[in-house]
Amino acid sequence: MKLIVGLGNPGDIYANSRHNIGFISIKALAKKYKFSLKRDSNTLSMNAKGSFCREDVILAKPLTFMNLSGEAVKSLIKKYKVLLDDLLVICDDLDLEFGRIKIKPFGSSGGHRGLKSIIDLLESSRFARLKVGIGRPCRGVDPSEYVLAPFNKRENIKEAIDRISDCCEVWLAEGIEKAMNRFNVK
């Protein structure tokens, strides 16, 4: 069983924000593979179970706010008995230019509070993460305001979502090494 979790903040006010690229990605994967995300109060998430790329997969969006994402991820892992090697977390990254993606088998939070929450509650950083570049704000713009703002018209979110989807498929079908070799290039 594989678990793909997209990070974001619940609520319409955040729906199209840069910080919600994980939620947007899960929604796109669910649509593509005909998963029906449903609220699950036991796991503090919207999730669905199905299969694609010949793997049983759970897609999930935590219903907690970003900084508490670990609560939902820990509940999902416990309920579905998922190994950390079978977890992929999708999140935004200020340090990558817009649309660039980078998949890693483990690592630090890099200052991302959603990842920090997951690392703290799982007591491990040994899970894959797919970081999606949202770029840096202009000089003088507060990063916390920037990440919570919606994408602008010049940012082609569809291309990024297509690459994220492709990367998830390679991760499922061929493993993290192949995904890194294919997607961690400029």
MIDRENTOR-746249 format. One line per field, with one value per residue: residue number from 1; residue in three letters; x, y, z of N, C-alpha, C in turn. Coordinates in pm, 1 decimal, padded with zeros to 6 digits. Layout:
BEGIN
num = (NUM/...)
residuo = (ala/...)
n.u = (X/...)
n.v = (Y/...)
n.w = (Z/...)
ca.u = (X/...)
ca.v = (Y/...)
ca.w = (Z/...)
c.u = (X/...)
c.v = (Y/...)
c.w = (Z/...)
// end
This chain:
BEGIN
num = (1/2/3/4/5/6/7/8/9/10/11/12/13/14/15/16/17/18/19/20/21/22/23/24/25/26/27/28/29/30/31/32/33/34/35/36/37/38/39/40/41/42/43/44/45/46/47/48/49/50/51/52/53/54/55/56/57/58/59/60/61/62/63/64/65/66/67/68/69/70/71/72/73/74/75/76/77/78/79/80/81/82/83/84/85/86/87/88/89/90/91/92/93/94/95/96/97/98/99/100/101/102/103/104/105/106/107/108/109/110/111/112/113/114/115/116/117/118/119/120/121/122/123/124/125/126/127/128/129/130/131/132/133/134/135/136/137/138/139/140/141/142/143/144/145/146/147/148/149/150/151/152/153/154/155/156/157/158/159/160/161/162/163/164/165/166/167/168/169/170/171/172/173/174/175/176/177/178/179/180/181/182/183/184/185/186)
residuo = (met/lys/leu/ile/val/gly/leu/gly/asn/pro/gly/asp/ile/tyr/ala/asn/ser/arg/his/asn/ile/gly/phe/ile/ser/ile/lys/ala/leu/ala/lys/lys/tyr/lys/phe/ser/leu/lys/arg/asp/ser/asn/thr/leu/ser/met/asn/ala/lys/gly/ser/phe/cys/arg/glu/asp/val/ile/leu/ala/lys/pro/leu/thr/phe/met/asn/leu/ser/gly/glu/ala/val/lys/ser/leu/ile/lys/lys/tyr/lys/val/leu/leu/asp/asp/leu/leu/val/ile/cys/asp/asp/leu/asp/leu/glu/phe/gly/arg/ile/lys/ile/lys/pro/phe/gly/ser/ser/gly/gly/his/arg/gly/leu/lys/ser/ile/ile/asp/leu/leu/glu/ser/ser/arg/phe/ala/arg/leu/lys/val/gly/ile/gly/arg/pro/cys/arg/gly/val/asp/pro/ser/glu/tyr/val/leu/ala/pro/phe/asn/lys/arg/glu/asn/ile/lys/glu/ala/ile/asp/arg/ile/ser/asp/cys/cys/glu/val/trp/leu/ala/glu/gly/ile/glu/lys/ala/met/asn/arg/phe/asn/val/lys)
n.u = (00084.3/00063.6/00101.2/00005.6/00033.2/-00091.2/00002.8/-00153.4/-00379.2/-00697.1/-01015.7/-01198.5/-01080.8/-00809.6/-00787.3/-00676.2/-00418.4/-00059.4/00060.7/-00103.2/-00042.0/00002.1/-00253.3/-00389.5/-00258.0/-00324.5/-00599.3/-00602.1/-00478.2/-00667.8/-00888.0/-00788.2/-00746.4/-00988.1/-01056.0/-01248.4/-01248.6/-01311.1/-01435.1/-01275.3/-01298.2/-01156.8/-00896.3/-00838.3/-00855.9/-00922.2/-00965.4/-00893.2/-00905.7/-00755.5/-00634.7/-00349.7/-00100.5/-00045.3/-00041.2/-00167.8/-00311.6/-00337.6/-00476.6/-00445.6/-00558.1/-00478.4/-00703.0/-00632.6/-00468.1/-00182.3/00048.2/-00004.6/-00002.7/00120.1/-00036.8/-00255.1/-00116.2/00016.9/-00207.4/-00318.0/-00112.5/-00112.9/-00378.5/-00388.2/-00166.8/00083.5/00413.3/00700.4/00867.5/00686.2/00551.8/00472.4/00505.7/00364.0/00454.8/00482.3/00763.0/00965.2/01225.7/01270.2/01248.2/00948.2/00730.5/00926.5/01014.1/01117.2/01214.9/01280.2/01428.0/01437.9/01504.4/01557.2/01320.1/01355.2/01266.5/00998.1/00690.5/00480.8/00608.9/00784.8/00607.3/00517.4/00758.4/00823.1/00604.0/00608.1/00850.2/01066.7/01252.9/01262.2/01111.2/00967.6/00959.8/00799.5/00886.4/00754.8/00824.0/00752.4/00865.3/01031.3/00912.6/00876.5/01112.9/01060.9/00809.9/00628.7/00712.7/00521.8/00279.0/00300.1/00302.5/00043.8/-00106.4/-00297.8/-00209.7/-00065.9/-00172.1/00033.7/00165.3/00188.6/00007.5/-00100.8/00091.8/00282.7/00132.8/00089.7/00354.7/00399.0/00208.7/00311.2/00556.0/00471.4/00361.0/00590.6/00736.0/00566.4/00560.4/00828.5/01003.9/01189.1/01452.4/01454.9/01260.8/01389.2/01612.3/01485.2/01323.6/01455.6/01598.2/01705.9)
n.v = (-00117.8/00215.3/00556.1/00873.1/01198.5/01519.7/01840.4/02123.6/02393.8/02373.1/02494.6/02739.0/02988.9/02943.3/02779.9/02808.4/02884.5/02929.7/02778.8/02561.6/02376.6/02105.4/02003.1/02072.3/01910.1/01650.0/01654.9/01669.9/01423.2/01249.6/01305.1/01229.7/00951.6/00867.2/00856.5/00888.8/01128.1/01135.0/01265.3/01173.5/01141.5/00994.5/00987.2/01248.2/01365.7/01412.9/01144.6/00874.5/00543.3/00336.8/00217.5/00261.0/00253.3/-00014.2/-00041.6/-00044.5/00238.0/00516.7/00829.9/01145.1/01438.1/01635.7/01749.3/01912.9/02221.1/02342.1/02350.1/02146.5/01910.4/01665.6/01526.6/01424.5/01270.2/01082.1/00947.9/00840.4/00665.1/00486.5/00380.4/00259.9/00104.0/00175.0/00168.9/00376.9/00394.9/00381.4/00616.6/00926.1/01269.3/01564.1/01894.1/02257.9/02466.9/02730.7/02775.5/02670.0/02744.6/02862.9/02601.8/02407.2/02077.8/01860.3/01554.6/01366.3/01109.3/01136.0/01368.6/01695.2/01929.7/02167.0/02411.5/02412.3/02412.4/02226.5/01987.8/01971.9/01923.4/01667.3/01519.5/01552.1/01422.4/01165.1/01094.6/01067.4/01136.8/00994.0/00959.2/00989.2/01296.7/01526.0/01809.3/02115.4/02381.7/02714.8/02951.9/03257.4/03538.5/03882.8/04137.3/04277.1/04169.1/03983.6/03651.9/03475.6/03589.6/03572.2/03289.9/03226.6/03357.7/03358.9/03181.8/03365.1/03497.0/03456.4/03233.1/02909.2/02676.4/02435.7/02298.6/02242.2/02074.6/01857.7/01760.0/01688.2/01483.9/01298.5/01243.8/01123.4/00891.0/00765.0/00728.9/00544.5/00326.7/00273.5/00346.4/00550.4/00624.7/00622.4/00817.3/01041.5/01065.5/01130.4/01359.2/01547.8/01749.1/02052.9)
n.w = (00000.0/-00093.5/00002.6/-00080.6/00006.5/-00008.7/00085.2/00241.4/00323.7/00475.5/00354.8/00167.8/00132.6/00104.8/-00112.5/-00380.9/-00332.0/-00328.8/-00129.9/-00120.3/-00315.7/-00286.6/-00214.4/-00447.9/-00629.5/-00537.6/-00579.0/-00859.6/-00927.6/-00817.1/-00979.0/-01232.4/-01198.4/-01115.1/-00839.9/-00546.5/-00327.5/00018.1/00326.5/00623.8/00943.0/01128.7/01037.0/01010.1/00757.4/00402.0/00200.7/-00030.7/-00151.7/-00391.1/-00707.3/-00916.4/-01172.4/-01126.7/-00848.7/-00514.4/-00380.6/-00162.2/-00167.8/-00017.2/00160.4/00421.7/00678.6/00872.8/00962.9/00779.8/00954.1/01128.2/00996.5/01042.2/01227.1/01081.8/00888.2/01047.1/01153.9/00917.8/00837.0/01049.8/01039.3/00780.6/00783.6/00664.1/00543.7/00608.7/00388.1/00186.2/00169.7/00025.6/00026.0/-00089.4/-00138.5/-00122.5/-00223.3/-00150.0/-00230.7/-00478.7/-00824.2/-00984.5/-01071.7/-01104.7/-01005.4/-00740.5/-00622.2/-00332.4/-00128.9/00147.0/00416.6/00565.7/00711.4/00584.6/00665.6/00612.9/00754.7/00751.5/00669.6/00887.0/01100.2/01028.2/01034.7/01306.4/01438.7/01329.2/01409.1/01243.7/00947.0/00724.9/00474.1/00150.6/-00031.1/-00242.4/-00371.1/-00476.7/-00677.7/-00598.1/-00625.3/-00520.8/-00329.8/-00443.4/-00359.1/-00041.5/-00003.5/00224.9/00299.1/00417.1/00346.7/00071.6/00017.1/00086.7/-00095.5/-00403.7/-00709.8/-00981.1/-01303.5/-01488.1/-01405.4/-01496.3/-01385.8/-01467.7/-01625.7/-01427.2/-01258.0/-01430.4/-01451.6/-01185.1/-01154.3/-01342.6/-01216.8/-00975.9/-01082.1/-01190.4/-00953.1/-00824.7/-01010.9/-01083.4/-00882.9/-00642.0/-00718.4/-01002.0/-01043.5/-00932.5/-01104.9/-01341.5/-01291.0/-01127.8/-01258.9/-01415.8)
ca.u = (00000.0/00136.3/00025.6/00048.4/-00032.9/-00065.6/-00013.6/-00223.3/-00467.3/-00837.3/-01098.6/-01205.3/-00991.7/-00674.5/-00800.2/-00585.9/-00294.8/00065.9/00085.6/-00192.1/-00006.6/-00015.9/-00396.3/-00423.6/-00201.3/-00405.8/-00726.9/-00577.3/-00456.2/-00796.7/-00970.3/-00728.9/-00760.3/-01126.0/-01066.1/-01348.9/-01201.8/-01417.5/-01394.2/-01254.3/-01262.7/-01059.5/-00761.0/-00826.8/-00821.5/-01003.2/-00880.7/-00955.1/-00821.0/-00777.5/-00507.4/-00297.9/00036.5/-00040.8/-00018.0/-00275.5/-00271.1/-00426.8/-00452.5/-00499.2/-00540.3/-00509.0/-00801.1/-00568.2/-00393.6/-00049.1/00142.3/-00044.5/-00017.0/00169.5/-00145.2/-00328.2/-00028.3/00036.7/-00333.3/-00329.0/-00013.9/-00160.0/-00500.0/-00363.8/-00044.2/00175.5/00553.8/00752.8/00921.6/00573.4/00487.9/00519.5/00440.3/00376.6/00445.1/00540.9/00900.6/01003.9/01362.2/01273.2/01176.3/00811.2/00704.7/01029.3/00986.2/01232.8/01173.9/01389.4/01386.3/01435.2/01569.6/01506.2/01198.2/01393.6/01189.6/00855.4/00625.7/00403.9/00705.2/00834.9/00504.2/00519.5/00883.5/00812.9/00507.6/00652.1/00983.1/01155.5/01250.4/01291.9/00998.9/00986.8/00885.7/00801.2/00880.4/00709.8/00869.1/00656.5/00946.3/01045.6/00838.7/00954.0/01171.3/00965.5/00686.3/00641.0/00695.6/00398.4/00170.6/00322.0/00259.5/-00101.2/-00170.5/-00326.2/-00119.9/-00103.7/-00206.6/00154.7/00214.1/00114.6/-00006.5/-00134.5/00217.1/00341.3/00050.0/00119.0/00484.8/00378.4/00138.3/00408.3/00654.6/00405.5/00349.4/00723.6/00765.0/00489.3/00590.7/00970.2/01078.9/01239.0/01575.4/01416.4/01190.7/01490.9/01691.3/01404.4/01257.1/01537.7/01684.5/01653.1)
ca.v = (00000.0/00341.9/00671.2/01002.5/01304.7/01655.3/01934.8/02248.6/02442.0/02356.4/02614.4/02804.3/03105.7/02898.2/02676.9/02823.7/02950.0/02860.4/02683.9/02447.8/02299.0/01963.8/01974.9/02083.6/01790.2/01533.5/01669.5/01635.3/01277.8/01184.6/01320.5/01149.8/00808.3/00842.3/00833.0/00975.5/01170.1/01149.1/01307.0/01064.1/01207.6/00910.9/01018.4/01394.2/01392.0/01368.9/01044.8/00773.3/00427.1/00280.2/00171.1/00303.3/00204.0/-00148.7/-00029.8/00003.8/00373.4/00606.4/00972.2/01213.1/01580.0/01657.4/01851.0/02000.2/02326.3/02300.7/02331.1/02028.0/01802.0/01539.9/01455.5/01348.8/01170.3/00974.1/00872.0/00764.0/00556.1/00388.0/00314.7/00178.2/00025.0/00213.6/00183.2/00508.3/00384.6/00385.5/00746.6/01039.0/01393.4/01669.8/02025.2/02373.0/02500.6/02867.2/02779.6/02621.1/02835.2/02820.8/02489.2/02302.8/01981.0/01785.8/01444.6/01319.8/00995.0/01176.1/01497.5/01783.0/02003.4/02282.0/02526.3/02395.3/02374.3/02103.8/01877.2/01965.2/01856.5/01524.6/01464.3/01547.7/01322.7/01030.9/01077.5/01024.2/01215.4/00896.4/00938.1/01066.1/01420.9/01585.8/01953.8/02185.5/02520.0/02826.0/03072.0/03352.1/03663.8/04002.2/04205.0/04354.3/04093.8/03886.3/03515.9/03411.6/03643.3/03520.8/03150.6/03218.2/03427.8/03271.2/03187.5/03472.7/03450.9/03417.8/03104.8/02801.0/02571.0/02308.9/02229.9/02191.0/01962.6/01744.9/01704.4/01624.9/01359.1/01208.1/01204.8/01027.1/00765.4/00702.0/00685.0/00422.8/00217.5/00243.3/00375.7/00685.4/00652.8/00657.6/00945.8/01144.8/01081.1/01188.8/01485.9/01643.1/01821.5/02186.7)
ca.w = (00000.0/-00102.6/00050.5/-00135.2/00081.9/-00055.3/00195.0/00216.0/00429.7/00438.6/00345.5/00036.6/00127.4/00068.2/-00216.2/-00495.8/-00288.6/-00358.4/-00021.3/-00138.6/-00435.0/-00253.1/-00226.4/-00589.7/-00693.0/-00499.9/-00649.4/-01000.7/-00934.4/-00790.4/-01099.3/-01340.6/-01173.8/-01071.9/-00696.5/-00486.3/-00195.2/00116.7/00460.0/00718.3/01069.1/01201.2/00990.2/00997.0/00617.5/00289.4/00135.9/-00115.3/-00177.4/-00523.4/-00762.4/-01045.8/-01193.9/-01067.1/-00704.7/-00429.1/-00342.8/-00089.5/-00189.7/00100.3/00189.1/00563.1/00712.1/00970.6/00895.4/00736.1/01064.5/01204.8/00898.1/01098.8/01295.1/00979.5/00826.8/01145.2/01158.9/00793.3/00841.6/01148.6/00990.6/00661.5/00805.8/00557.0/00581.8/00571.7/00251.6/00093.9/00187.6/-00054.3/00066.0/-00189.8/-00072.9/-00191.0/-00185.5/-00188.3/-00282.4/-00616.9/-00913.3/-01008.9/-01160.3/-01096.7/-00899.9/-00691.2/-00535.6/-00247.1/-00046.9/00287.8/00435.8/00671.0/00674.9/00503.7/00711.5/00580.3/00880.9/00730.7/00676.3/01024.8/01179.3/00993.1/01087.6/01453.0/01485.8/01287.3/01469.2/01136.1/00823.1/00620.6/00383.0/00027.1/-00046.9/-00375.5/-00350.0/-00595.6/-00672.7/-00611.0/-00641.3/-00409.1/-00348.8/-00475.1/-00243.9/00037.6/00018.1/00333.3/00247.0/00463.9/00263.6/-00064.0/00003.9/00104.0/-00207.0/-00518.4/-00824.8/-01073.5/-01439.0/-01563.1/-01354.9/-01561.4/-01287.0/-01533.3/-01660.6/-01303.3/-01213.0/-01519.3/-01411.4/-01053.9/-01182.2/-01406.0/-01116.0/-00887.0/-01156.3/-01195.7/-00815.6/-00799.9/-01103.3/-01101.7/-00761.3/-00615.4/-00794.2/-01140.3/-01037.6/-00909.8/-01227.2/-01448.5/-01259.1/-01052.3/-01352.8/-01447.5)
c.u = (00088.6/00043.7/00086.6/-00035.0/00007.2/-00092.8/-00082.2/-00300.1/-00610.8/-00908.3/-01087.2/-01107.7/-00850.8/-00672.0/-00700.0/-00455.7/-00172.8/00093.8/00003.0/-00161.5/-00020.1/-00161.3/-00438.1/-00375.3/-00284.1/-00540.5/-00712.6/-00555.3/-00587.8/-00887.2/-00919.8/-00756.1/-00895.8/-01134.5/-01170.9/-01306.7/-01320.6/-01357.4/-01385.7/-01206.9/-01161.8/-00915.8/-00740.2/-00793.9/-00938.1/-00914.5/-00963.7/-00854.0/-00857.5/-00647.4/-00477.8/-00152.3/00057.9/-00006.6/-00147.3/-00227.9/-00380.7/-00382.4/-00515.5/-00463.7/-00574.7/-00613.8/-00750.6/-00506.2/-00251.8/00042.3/00110.6/-00061.0/00024.8/00061.4/-00222.0/-00241.2/-00006.0/-00088.8/-00352.2/-00235.1/-00060.6/-00280.2/-00470.1/-00235.5/00057.5/00317.1/00603.3/00812.4/00811.2/00492.8/00554.2/00437.2/00468.8/00357.6/00511.1/00683.9/00936.2/01139.7/01377.6/01196.7/01040.0/00804.7/00807.9/00992.1/01114.0/01182.0/01297.2/01340.4/01375.4/01499.1/01507.4/01377.1/01230.9/01315.9/01041.0/00784.5/00538.2/00494.1/00758.2/00735.5/00504.8/00643.6/00874.1/00720.7/00541.8/00785.0/01082.2/01142.3/01273.3/01166.0/01021.4/00903.2/00906.9/00779.1/00849.8/00746.1/00757.0/00731.9/00946.5/00961.7/00933.0/01006.1/01064.4/00833.3/00713.2/00617.7/00566.1/00277.1/00178.9/00269.3/00109.1/-00178.9/-00197.6/-00218.4/-00163.2/-00123.3/-00085.3/00206.4/00127.7/00109.6/-00035.2/-00008.8/00281.6/00264.3/00074.2/00251.8/00474.7/00312.4/00232.8/00509.3/00594.9/00393.5/00482.7/00762.0/00693.1/00539.5/00737.2/01057.6/01138.2/01362.2/01543.4/01346.6/01290.1/01570.2/01614.3/01356.6/01343.1/01639.7/01621.7/01600.6)
c.v = (00123.9/00454.6/00797.7/01109.9/01438.5/01752.8/02062.9/02290.4/02422.9/02490.9/02681.9/02920.1/03067.8/02810.7/02689.4/02893.4/02865.2/02750.5/02555.9/02365.1/02148.3/01921.4/01974.1/01959.2/01666.0/01537.5/01628.3/01484.8/01203.4/01191.0/01229.6/01000.6/00770.1/00794.0/00930.2/01009.3/01192.3/01188.0/01184.6/01125.8/01125.8/00940.2/01168.1/01434.8/01363.4/01264.7/00948.0/00663.8/00371.8/00224.4/00241.4/00265.0/00069.2/-00148.1/00008.9/00135.2/00440.1/00747.6/01045.1/01360.7/01598.9/01767.7/01942.9/02116.3/02277.4/02264.4/02208.8/01905.6/01666.1/01458.5/01368.1/01238.3/01052.2/00886.4/00785.2/00643.0/00445.4/00310.2/00217.3/00095.7/00047.2/00225.2/00320.7/00508.2/00397.6/00515.2/00849.8/01161.0/01499.2/01804.0/02133.4/02396.4/02638.1/02873.1/02723.2/02719.5/02775.6/02704.9/02379.1/02207.3/01907.1/01680.1/01393.6/01204.2/01027.5/01313.3/01576.6/01850.7/02120.6/02407.5/02517.8/02339.0/02249.6/01981.7/01860.7/01892.9/01706.3/01457.8/01449.7/01435.9/01180.3/00993.3/01022.1/01120.1/01124.5/00859.3/01029.3/01193.1/01472.9/01734.6/02021.5/02332.6/02619.8/02958.1/03159.2/03476.5/03777.0/04062.8/04288.9/04283.8/03987.1/03745.1/03448.2/03464.0/03585.8/03378.1/03134.5/03290.7/03329.4/03283.8/03301.9/03415.0/03404.9/03280.2/02992.0/02679.8/02435.6/02230.2/02168.5/02068.3/01839.3/01679.2/01632.1/01489.0/01255.7/01155.9/01102.3/00891.0/00692.2/00650.7/00554.2/00304.5/00175.3/00275.6/00515.8/00720.1/00697.1/00792.8/01060.4/01171.3/01152.9/01331.4/01588.2/01715.0/01956.4/02189.0)
c.w = (00000.0/-00058.2/-00008.6/-00066.5/00022.8/00056.9/00148.8/00338.6/00385.2/00429.8/00210.5/00023.5/00080.0/-00057.3/-00330.6/-00458.6/-00323.7/-00255.2/-00039.1/-00262.7/-00409.8/-00266.3/-00373.7/-00665.5/-00662.9/-00571.4/-00796.6/-01017.4/-00913.5/-00913.7/-01211.7/-01323.6/-01114.5/-00926.7/-00643.5/-00343.2/-00102.4/00251.0/00550.7/00849.7/01149.8/01160.0/00969.5/00853.8/00524.4/00221.7/00053.5/-00141.5/-00314.7/-00575.7/-00893.8/-01051.0/-01124.5/-00918.2/-00634.8/-00368.6/-00260.8/-00123.2/-00072.6/00104.6/00337.2/00581.0/00822.6/00893.7/00872.2/00853.2/01150.5/01114.2/00952.1/01167.7/01196.1/00920.0/00921.7/01153.9/01034.5/00793.1/00935.4/01094.3/00876.9/00669.1/00693.9/00613.5/00537.4/00431.4/00145.7/00104.7/00097.5/-00014.5/-00040.7/-00120.7/-00157.8/-00141.3/-00241.1/-00257.3/-00423.0/-00704.1/-00948.6/-01109.5/-01157.2/-00983.9/-00863.9/-00594.5/-00461.3/-00160.6/00102.0/00297.9/00548.7/00623.4/00584.0/00541.8/00681.3/00703.7/00868.2/00737.9/00818.5/01114.4/01153.5/01052.3/01239.4/01499.8/01443.1/01352.4/01367.9/01018.1/00702.9/00541.1/00263.5/00030.6/-00186.8/-00355.1/-00482.7/-00582.1/-00691.2/-00625.4/-00517.3/-00436.2/-00386.8/-00345.7/-00173.4/00063.4/00123.9/00277.3/00292.5/00387.3/00122.3/-00079.1/00015.6/-00005.4/-00321.2/-00626.2/-00914.7/-01214.1/-01519.7/-01521.9/-01411.3/-01469.2/-01351.6/-01571.7/-01537.5/-01254.8/-01300.0/-01482.4/-01277.1/-01072.6/-01243.8/-01304.1/-01018.9/-00954.0/-01163.7/-01057.5/-00785.4/-00882.7/-01104.1/-00981.0/-00757.6/-00698.5/-00937.0/-01142.5/-01018.2/-01037.7/-01337.3/-01417.4/-01185.4/-01140.9/-01383.2/-01589.4)
// end
